[in-house]
């Protein structure tokens, strides 16, 4: 992830693309990719949440309220 992909920058990019601000930004630090994927998939099972894993070197998980009706 480049220096421009900090969580604050990701939130600004979200605003720039007219998407809602994320409800949470999870920074993982030094953990296995499998753990990050497990967390993302577990949160995604909720009918109220939507997740997106961004970045490759220092990935962050963006969590947003899901609009499952629309």
Secondary structure by P-SEA (a helix, b strand, c coil): ccccccaaaaaaaaaaaccccccbbbbbccccaaaaaaaaaaaaccccbbbbbccccbbbbbbccccccc
